[in-house]
Amino acid sequence: MKLAVIIPAFNEEKNLEKLIDEIHSISIQDIQIQPIIVNDCSTDSTAIIAQNLDCILINMPVNVGIGGAVQTGMIYAYNSGFQYAIQVDGDGQHPPKEIYKLLEKMKISEANVVIGSRFIQSQGFQSSGLRRLGINYLKLIIKIFTGLTITDSTSGFRLYDRASLEKICEYYPDEYPEPEAIIYFHKMKLNIVETAVIMKSREAGKSSITLLNTIYYFWKVSLAIFFSYLKL
């Protein structure tokens, strides 16, 4: 069985080498693990560093954003015959040693999508109080539209099977992909579950979501969820 580890990367030159080393250090029985970096037209040395690492490198010709980068990696994984694909952010927040938890959850639950949640057991990095407030707000919104209780809707630490990969190839949200994708997967009648994981704070570099635009982010996400529900 083959697992593609999709790593969307924009200006992550300080994080990738350690992340790839950690991915290759894990061993999961009967699973062949292949890291795939999707360099989203970085302006730093991400591309140069990545091409010297033990990974598959996809260089985007233009910046397409997190949604486009993730979808590109997932399309590659699907067309290359991978049975599973997991998104692992390039900033080091998703420890590769936690991957086995998502695989085990998918096996016992027969889910199509498994989301790694930092809030189920409240261990590890928990984000800022303001962001947690926003995530709880999104939990309520998603509950209203889908009936699902998703504690960590902004988590990008997600495992997909072939059925969900096929749907991602057809469509994946671009601007606010993680919360919006839950609506899409639900409408496509995919089984979505969460499992507890331990995340870390960003290893290096700067987050794309700052304190100043957090409130604006969650307001825009809630609107995006609403319109996604109507149009999908």
N, C-alpha and C positions, 0 to 999 in steps of 0.2 A: 504494500500500500504506500502511496506517495503523498506527502504533505508539502504543499507550497507555502512558504512563509513570506507573505507579501509585505514589503517595507516601503511605504510611501515616504519619500525623503525630499525635503526642500531645505537647503542650507543646514545639513546635519553632519558636516565634516568632522566634528569633534566626537560624534557618538557612534558612527557606523562600524569602525574597526572592532571596538569592544563588543558591540551588539552581535556582529557576525561571529566573533569568537565564542560568545556565549551560546549562540544557536548551534554551532558545531560541537559544543561540549556536551550537549544533552543527547541522551539515547533513549528511544522509546521502542519497545519491542514490536517488531513487524512493521515499523513505519520508517520509510526513507524520507529524510527531511532535506528540502532544498530552499535556501534563502533566495529571494528575488527582490532586488532593490529597484524601485521605480523612481528615478531621479527626475523631479518635476522642474526641470530647467533651472537648477540651482545657480546662484551667482557666486558661490564660494567654491571650494575645492572638492565638493561632494563627488562629482563625476570622476575626477582624477583618483581620489582615494578608493571609490567603489570599484573601479576597473582593475584594481590590484588586489581585491579581496576575493575569497573563495565563494562566489555567488554568481547568479545570473543578473546582469545589469540591463535595464531598459532606460534609455535616455529619451525623455520627452522633448520634442523640438520647440515647444512653447510651454509656458506655465499654464496648466489646466486646473490647478487646485486639488485639494485633497480628494474630492469625489472622483474626479477624472483619473487621478493617479491610482487610486484603489481599484477602480473599474478596469483600468488597463492591465494591472497585475492579475486581476481575477480572470479576465478574458484569456490572458496568456496561460494561466494555470488550467483553465477549462480546456482550451484547445490543445494543450500539451498532455492531456490525459490524467491530470492529478485527481485523485479521489477526494482529497480535502485541500482546503486553503484557509490559512489563518492570517488575519491582519495583525501586524506588530508594528507599532509606531516607531519611527526612526529616532525619537528623542530619548529612548532608554527607559520609558515609564512602564513598559510591559516586559517583565523579566521572562526570558525564554524558558526558564525552569518551571514556570507556571503553565506551560502549554499542555502538559499531560492532563491537567485538571479539566480543561475544556474537552479534550479527546475522551476522557472517561465519562464526562457528563453526556456527551453526544451518544456514546455507546449505550449507556443505561437508559437514556430517555428517548432514544431514537429520534432526536430532534434534527431539524435541518440547519438551524442556526443556534449557536451557543455564544452568549455574551458573557465576558468576564466582568464581574461586578466587584468593586472594592468596598461596597457598602453592606453586603450581606453579613459579613463578620466584622466589619469596621476595623480591619487591620491594615497596616501599611499606610501609604500616602492617601489622605482623604480629601485633598483639594482645599480651597479656601472656604470660609463660612458662606460668603456670598454666592459662590458657585454651587455649593451644596444646596443652598436655598433654591437656586434656579433649577437644579437637577430634580429636586423634589416637586417643583412646579411642573416640570415636564413629565414626571411620573404620573401626576394627576391628569394632565392633558392626554397622555397616551392611554391611560386607563379609560378615560371617557370614550375615546375613539375606537379602541380595540378590545377593551375588557381585560387586557394584560397588565400585570403589575411588573414593571421593569424598573428596578431600583437605580440602574446606572445607564441611562439611555444615551449619554454622551461618550460612553466607553467605545474605543476603537479596537479593543482587544476581542476579536470575534472569529469564530471558527465556522466554516461553511462546508456543507457536503455538496455532491454533484448537482442535486436538484436546485439548491439555492444558488450555486455558481451559474447555472443556466439562466436563472432569472436575473442575476446581476449582469450577465452579458447583454441581456435585452434592455435593461434600464437600471441606473443607479443615480441617486440624487447627487447634485454637484456642490451646492454651496454649504448646506448643513446636513451632510450625508448620514451621520449616525442616528439621530432621532427620526429623521424622515424615512430612513430605510426600514425602520420597524413598522411603520404604517404600510409601506409597500410590501414587505414580506408577509404581513398579516393578510393583506388583500389578496396576495397570491396563494393564500392558504398553506403557508409554510409554518412548521412547528418551531416556535422561538422559545428558548429557555435561557436562564442565567445560571452561573455557578460562581461561587466565591473565589476570588483571587487576591493576591497581595501585589499591589503596584508600588512603584517608586516615584519620587519626584523627578522632574527632567534632569538628565545627566549634565547637559551643557547646552548653551545656546539660549534662544529666547522663544517663548511660547507665542503663537499667533493670536492668542486670546489674552488680552491684558485686563487689568483691573478696570481701566477706564471704559472699556467697551463691553464688559460682561453683561450689564443690564440690557444694553442694546442687542447683544448676541441672543440672549434668551427670548427677548421680545420678537426678534426676527425669526428665530427657530419656531416659536409657537405659531406664527403666521404661516410659515412654510409647511408645518405639519397640517394645519387647517386646510390649506389649498391643495396639498398632496392628497389628503383624504377625499376632497371633492373631485379631483381630476383623474385619480387612478382607478 
